[in-house]
Amino acid sequence: MAKKLKIAAEKGIIGLNPRDGVDVVKFVESYTNGVGADGVIITASAKTNDIISQAARMSRKRGRIILVGVIGLEMNRSEFYEKELSFQVSCSYGPGRYDENYEQRGNDYPIGFVRWTEQRNFQTILQMIANHRIDVKPLITEVVPLADYKNIYGEIGQSRSIASIITYPEAQGIPSTSVTVVNKSFQGKKGVFGIIGAGNYAKMTMLPAMKGADIKYIASAGGVNSTALAKQFGIAKSTTDHLEMLEDPELDTVIITTRHDLHAQMAIEALKAGKNVFIEKPLALNNEQLELLITAQNQYHQAVNVGFNRRFSPHAEKIKSLMDSKAPKNIIATMNAGFIPRMFGFIIWKQVVGAS
């Protein structure tokens, strides 16, 4: 604490330690001539409700309280009511955080409407550090090699460090795109599989159905999902490069369960490598992709199978056999599958009934 207060003093900030018997509420009242603080920012981590009460009592009338940290939030109504205080919890990083369209799809908020977004906050801080307007060196209290990362994260609750820097060893050669999860031998075996795609379909449907099969690879773009599924289902290798598995002579069959726009391309690559292919629907997205795939199959003579798990399922076939296909139908389907867009519901109806 003493070191932190010293750093604060060097930055022109008045530092107080309540453990020294200082009444922080009275200090703020005295410092502001009895008016109170315009704003209070809470960055503490504690379970007690005393901090939110102190923030309210040191605020001026109609003051603002912003919570960045994590504290007890059983508030005293009168403390907020009598001063008409505003209270807000701040989302980490700023606007855009936890917004999939912003963080994953890159749909930015117009600067004229949202001045400070997650990205613009980071850009500004990095610029200020680069221009030496913010000096972070005094905050660095330890430098730890990557191999000793547990020294930081294993005792993070008890650590007295302000900022810890992890140093990485210099890269030697090209980093591997795959990791061995389970040591298995596939020498001389037939029917050795590789799976491209580690999403919900692979996890919930494909892999449970393949229990006991010889699966040597599973691939995903980031590697995290594929490694998790490899551990769960006893798959030998996890990779971020699906082309690596295609070069493995022990692999017989490739199962493609990734994004639909990649199906035809990956199937053609697998056929050229001499692998049999199973593609979860669709086989292709347009006639051009389909023609290229048919040409590749005719040239390399490997098996290609497509999994149509709805239109040609036994349930759908039974429904169609019991209905007059020429008469108009009205079908109400209740599904426990989360939100279903309106157009998607129409597509399901069209596939089951065969409407044009």
N, C-alpha and C positions, 0 to 999 in steps of 0.2 A: 504494500500500500504506500509506503514512504517513497518508493521509487516512482510510482505512478503520480503521486502528488508533486514530486519534484519536476517531472516532465511537464505536468500541467502548468506549473508556475513558470517554467521556461517559455511556454507558449502564451503567457499573459492571462492564464486562467486561475481563478482563486479556487484552491482545492481544500475540501473539508473532509475530515474523517469522523463520522458519528461515533465511532468506537472510542474516540478521545474525549467524549462527553460533550461534543459540540451539538447544539440544537440548531439543525439546519433550517428549520422553519423560521425561527426567530432571527437567524442571521439574514435570510432573504428579506424578511420584513424590514429589518433595520437597514439593510443595504439599499432598499428601494424607498426609504422614507415612509414606510407603512403602506405603500401601494400594493406590493406583491409582484410576482414575476408575470411578464406578458405571456410567456410560454414556458412549459416544462417538458423536457424530453427525457423519457425513462429508458435507459439501456441496461438496467439491472437484470439479474437472474436470481429470483428468490421466490419462495412459496408464500411469504408473509404478505398480509394485506396492508401493513404499515406504510409501505412505499407509496401506494396510490393515495392513501390518506394524507401523507406528508405533501405530495404533489398538489393536492386540492387545497390544503391549508396555506401553502406558500404562494398560490396563484392570486392574481388580482381578480377583480370582478370581470366576468366574461373573458377570462383567460383561456388559453388552449393547453391541453395536455396531450402529448403524443407518446404512445407506447411502442418502443422498438424491441425491448427485451421481453422476458417472460416472468410475470409476477402474479401474486394473488390478486384477484379482482372482485372481492366482495366489498362493494363500495358503500360508503355512508351517504345516503340520499341527501341529507340536509347539507353536507359539505359541498355538493355539486349544485343543489337547488338554490341555495341562498346566494351563491355567486354566479349562477347561470353559466357554469363552466362547459366548455366543449371538450369531448374526449374522443380520441381516434386511435385505433391500432394501425400501425404502419406496416404494410406488406414489404417483405424484404426486397431490396433492389429498386423498387418503384413500379409504376404502372407498366403492365405487360407481364409481370411475374404470375406464373400459373395459368397464363392464357395460352392455350395450345396454338391458336392461330398466330399469335405474336412470336412465341418462342420456337415453335417447330416449323411453322410455315412461312415465317418472315413477313407477316402482314403488319407493317409498322403503323403507329398512330400518327396522324398528321400533326406536325409541329405547331400549327396554328391553333390546335384544339388541346393537345397534350404536350406541354413544353418539355417536361422532364419525364422521360420514359426510362425503363430499365437500361437500355443501351446507351441513351444519351447521358445518364448518370455516370456510367462506367467511363464513357469517353471523356467526360469533363474531369473526373478524378484523375485519370491517367495523364491527361494533358497538364493538370496542375502539378502532378508529381514530376513529369518530364521537365516542366518549366521551373522546378524548385520552389513553387509557391506553397507546396505542402512537403514537409520534410518527414519522411517515414523512418529514416535510419534510427532515430532514438527509440522508436517503438520496438525494434527488433531486439529481442532479449536472448534468443538462442538460434543456432544453426545446426540442424540435425541431418545426418545422411539418411537417404531413403531407407536403407536397411534397418535403421533404428527408429522407424516411424512410430512404433508402439510407445516409445518414450514420450511422444506427444499425445497420441490419441488414447493410449491405454490409461493415462492419468490426467485426462483433460479437466476433470472436475476438481482436482486438487492442485493443478499447476498454477504457479504464480507468474507465468510468462505473460507478456502482453501480446507479442507476435512471434511466432515460430516460423523459421524458413527451412524448407526441406531442400536439400541439394541432391541432384540426380547424377549418377555416374555418366561419364561420356559414353555415347553410343558406340558399340563395336560392331561394324558391319551392318547389314540390313536386318531390322528387327523381324522376328518371326510373326507370321500371320495366324498361326495355329498353336494350340496348347494341347498336350496330352492329359486327358482327365482320368482315364482308366487304362491301365496297361493290359492290352489284349493282343492275341495273335490271330490273324486271319489267313495265315499261309495255307494254301491248298483248299480253302473254303469256297463254296459257290453260294450265290445269293447274298452278297455283301452290299449293304445299302449306304447311301449318303443322302442326307436331307438338307435341302436349301430352304431356309425360312424357319424361324423359331417363334412364331406368333401363337395366338390362341388356338388356331386350328391344329397346328402341330402338337401343341401341349395337351389339349383337351380331347382330341379325336384320334389323330394319326399315331402318336407315340404309344398311348395306351393299347391301341389295336395291334401294334407291332411288338408287344411284349414277348421277349424271347428271341427276336430276330437279331441277326448279326448287323449292327449299325456301327459303321466305323467313323462317319463324320456327321456333324451337324453344323450348318453355317448360318450366320446372321451378320448384318452390316456392321454392328457395333461390337459384337463378340460377347456382350454381357448376357443377353438372353440365351444364346446358344450354349454358353458355358454352364449356365444354371440348369438348362434342360439336360445337358450331357451328364451332369452330376446326379440329377434326379432319376434319369432312365438308364444310367450305366453305359453311355455312349463313349467310345474310345477317344475321339478328338473333337475339339471345337475350333472353328476357323472363321475368319472374316473374309477369306478369299475362296469363293466356291470353285474357281478354276483349279485350285490346288487338288481338290478331290478328284477332278476329272482326269488328272495326270496319274492317278494312282491305279496301277494295273490290277490290284486286288479288288477294286470296286466294280460291281456288276451293274447296279441299278441306282439311278438318281431319282429322288422324290422331290418335286417342286411344289412348295406351299407358300411361296413368297407373294409379293405384290403382282396383281393381274397383268400389269403392263410389261412385266419381265418374263412372263411364262414362255412365250414363243421363242424369244432370244435364248433363254437358258436351255430350253429343250433342244434347240438346234446345236448349241455348244456341246451338250451331252451326247447327242447322236454322233457328231463329228469325232468325239473322243471314244466312240465304240461302246457307249453305255445304253442300257435300256432306260426308259423314262416313264414315270408316272406323274401326271400333272393333275393337281386339284383344279377344278374348273376355274376359269375358262381355258380352253386350249390356246386361243388367240383372241385378239380384240378386233381384228379386221381381216378382210379377204387377203390383203397383201401378206400379212404375217402368216396366215393359214397356208397360202401357196408356198411360201418359203419353207415352212415346216414340213409340208407334204413332200416337197422336192428332196429335203434332207433325209427324210425317212426312206424314200425310194432309193436314195443313193447309198445310204449306210446300212440299211436293212436291220435296224434295231427295233425292238418292240416299243410302241408308244401307247399308253393307256391314259384315259381321262376319267377322273372321278366326278360324275354328276350326282351329287348327294341329295338333290331335291327333285328335279324333274323326273328322273328315272328311278327314284327310290321305290321300294315295295309299297310304301304307304300311298305315294302319289299315283302309282300304277293301279292300285286297288280302287282308289277314289274315282279315277277316270273310267274304270271298267264298270262301275255301278251307276254311272251317270249318262244321261242322254247328251252327247256332245253337241248336238245341234240346237238345243233349247238354251235360252239365256239363264244364267245362274247368279245367285246372290249368296256369297260365302262370307261368313263372319268367323275369323280366326282369332283366338285369344292366345297370346304368346307372352311368356315371361322372359323377354330377351332385351329389356331396356327400351329406349326410345327408338322407334322405327319411322324413318321419314315417309311421308305420304306416297311419293313416287315409288319407293322400294316396296311398299305394300301392294301397289298396283302391279308391279312386276311379278311378285309372288302369285297373285291371283291369276295373272296371265299364264304363268308357267303351269300352274295346277290345272286350270280349266282348258287351256289351249286356245284362248280367245285371240282374235286377230285385231 
